[in-house]
Amino acid sequence: MNTIVQHIETYWTKQSRGNPGASVRNSVPETFTIEGAPEIQGVLLNEVKYSEYNNFSNPVVSDFHAINENQQRQLGFKFEELDGELLVSKWNHSGHLTKVGALKPNSWLKVITNERTSLEHTWAYYKHVYNIYFGEASNTGNVLSSQQPITVLNAENDLW
C-alpha cells in the first residue's frame, strides 16, 4: 500500500484579503488531479502551490517524491500502518498529537490548516490543504475525484 500526501498551498498578502482578490483566492480547489503516482513503498508527497502573484491560477506542481519520518514531522503528521489500515495523526503547535482518522485501503482524508507570517511591510497568509490517501497509487486520482474524504479536520486559526 502507498501513502500519498497531496499538499495544496495557497499564498497571499493583504492585497487579496478583500474582494475581488478574496473571491478568486477562495475559489482555489482543495483537490488537484493526480495522475501517474509511482508505486513506491513509503510516503509520497505531491505539492501544488497557488499564489496571488499569478491570480491564483497556473499552480506550480511538484513531481512525486518520497519523504522520510523527519519530513513527515515537518509537515505536522505521523503515519502508522497497523492491521492493514493507516492511522493518521496531526501534531499541533504545542507539541500534542491528535488522531485524525484511520484509513482503510483506497480511502482518504483531508486536513486544513493556515498560518500568517511577517514580511518586511505586510503579512503573508497561507492556507494548507493536505489530502492524504492510502491504497494502490494507481487508484489515487480516481478515489480523490469520486469519493468523499472519510473525515475533514479543519484546524484553521483565526488570523485577524
C-alpha positions as CSV (number, residue, x, y, z in Angstrom):
1,M,0.0,0.0,0.0
2,N,1.0,3.6,-0.7
3,T,0.5,6.7,1.4
4,I,0.2,9.7,-0.8
5,V,0.1,13.2,0.7
6,Q,-1.2,16.0,-1.7
7,H,-0.3,19.3,-0.2
8,I,-2.1,22.3,-1.7
9,E,-0.7,25.6,-0.5
10,T,-2.4,28.9,-1.3
11,Y,-0.3,32.1,-0.6
12,W,-1.5,35.7,-0.4
13,T,-0.9,39.1,1.2
14,K,-3.2,41.8,2.5
15,Q,-3.8,42.7,-1.1
16,S,-6.0,39.6,-1.5
17,R,-7.8,39.7,1.8
18,G,-10.7,41.7,0.5
19,N,-12.7,41.5,-2.8
20,P,-12.1,40.9,-5.6
21,G,-8.9,39.1,-4.7
22,A,-10.5,37.1,-1.8
23,S,-13.2,35.8,-4.1
24,V,-10.6,34.5,-6.6
25,R,-8.5,33.1,-3.7
26,N,-11.5,31.3,-2.1
27,S,-12.1,29.5,-5.4
28,V,-8.8,27.7,-5.3
29,P,-9.7,24.0,-5.4
30,E,-9.0,21.8,-2.4
31,T,-8.1,18.8,-4.5
32,F,-5.9,18.6,-7.6
33,T,-5.9,15.9,-10.3
34,I,-3.4,13.2,-9.5
35,E,-2.0,11.1,-12.4
36,G,0.9,8.8,-12.6
37,A,1.6,8.4,-8.9
38,P,4.5,5.9,-8.7
39,E,4.1,2.5,-6.8
40,I,6.8,3.1,-4.2
41,Q,6.5,1.9,-0.6
42,G,6.6,4.6,1.9
43,V,5.1,8.1,2.0
44,L,5.0,10.2,-1.2
45,L,4.4,13.9,-1.3
46,N,2.9,15.9,-4.2
47,E,2.9,19.7,-3.8
48,V,0.6,22.1,-5.6
49,K,1.2,25.9,-4.9
50,Y,-1.1,28.7,-5.8
51,S,-0.2,32.4,-5.4
52,E,-1.8,35.8,-5.7
53,Y,1.1,36.8,-7.9
54,N,-0.4,34.8,-10.8
55,N,-4.0,35.5,-9.7
56,F,-4.4,32.0,-8.1
57,S,-4.2,30.2,-11.4
58,N,-1.5,28.0,-13.1
59,P,-0.2,26.5,-9.9
60,V,3.3,25.2,-9.5
61,V,3.1,21.4,-9.3
62,S,5.9,19.2,-8.0
63,D,6.7,15.7,-9.0
64,F,6.0,12.9,-6.5
65,H,8.9,12.3,-4.1
66,A,9.3,10.1,-1.1
67,I,9.5,11.8,2.3
68,N,11.1,10.3,5.4
69,E,9.8,10.4,9.0
70,N,11.6,13.7,9.8
71,Q,10.0,15.4,6.7
72,Q,6.6,13.9,7.7
73,R,7.0,15.5,11.1
74,Q,7.9,18.9,9.5
75,L,4.6,18.7,7.7
76,G,3.0,18.0,11.1
77,F,2.0,14.4,10.5
78,K,2.6,10.9,11.9
79,F,1.6,7.9,9.8
80,E,1.4,4.4,11.3
81,E,0.3,1.3,9.3
82,L,-1.5,-1.1,11.6
83,D,-3.5,-4.2,10.7
84,G,-3.9,-3.1,7.1
85,E,-5.0,0.5,8.0
86,L,-3.2,3.8,8.1
87,L,-3.5,5.7,11.3
88,V,-3.1,9.4,10.6
89,S,-2.2,11.8,13.5
90,K,-1.5,15.6,13.4
91,W,1.0,17.4,15.6
92,N,-0.3,20.8,16.9
93,H,1.8,23.9,17.7
94,S,2.0,22.9,21.4
95,G,3.5,19.5,20.5
96,H,0.5,17.4,21.1
97,L,-0.5,14.6,18.7
98,T,-4.2,14.3,17.7
99,K,-5.6,11.3,15.9
100,V,-7.2,12.5,12.6
101,G,-8.5,9.1,11.4
102,A,-7.8,5.6,10.3
103,L,-7.7,5.0,6.5
104,K,-8.7,1.6,5.1
105,P,-7.2,0.8,1.6
106,N,-8.4,3.2,-1.1
107,S,-9.7,5.9,1.1
108,W,-8.6,9.4,2.0
109,L,-9.0,12.2,4.5
110,K,-8.4,16.0,4.4
111,V,-6.7,18.3,6.9
112,I,-6.9,22.1,6.5
113,T,-4.6,24.5,8.3
114,N,-3.5,28.1,7.9
115,E,-0.8,30.5,9.1
116,R,0.3,34.1,9.0
117,T,3.9,35.2,8.8
118,S,5.5,38.6,8.9
119,L,7.0,40.1,5.7
120,E,9.0,43.4,5.6
121,H,6.0,45.7,5.1
122,T,3.0,43.4,5.3
123,W,1.7,40.0,6.3
124,A,1.9,36.8,4.3
125,Y,-1.0,34.3,4.6
126,Y,-1.0,30.6,3.8
127,K,-3.8,28.1,3.6
128,H,-2.6,24.4,3.6
129,V,-4.8,21.6,2.5
130,Y,-3.5,18.0,3.0
131,N,-5.3,15.3,1.1
132,I,-4.0,12.0,2.5
133,Y,-4.7,8.8,0.5
134,F,-3.9,5.2,1.5
135,G,-4.1,2.4,-1.1
136,E,-2.8,1.5,-4.5
137,A,-1.1,4.5,-6.1
138,S,-2.8,3.9,-9.4
139,N,-6.2,4.5,-7.8
140,T,-5.3,7.8,-6.1
141,G,-6.8,10.1,-8.8
142,N,-10.0,8.2,-9.1
143,V,-10.6,7.9,-5.4
144,L,-9.9,11.6,-4.7
145,S,-12.2,12.7,-7.5
146,S,-15.1,10.2,-6.9
147,Q,-15.2,9.6,-3.2
148,Q,-15.7,11.9,-0.2
149,P,-13.0,12.0,2.4
150,I,-13.7,9.8,5.4
151,T,-13.1,12.8,7.7
152,V,-12.1,16.5,7.4
153,L,-10.1,18.2,10.1
154,N,-10.4,21.9,9.8
155,A,-7.6,23.3,12.1
156,E,-7.6,26.8,10.7
157,N,-6.8,29.6,13.1
158,D,-8.5,33.0,13.2
159,L,-5.8,35.2,11.7
160,W,-7.3,38.6,12.1
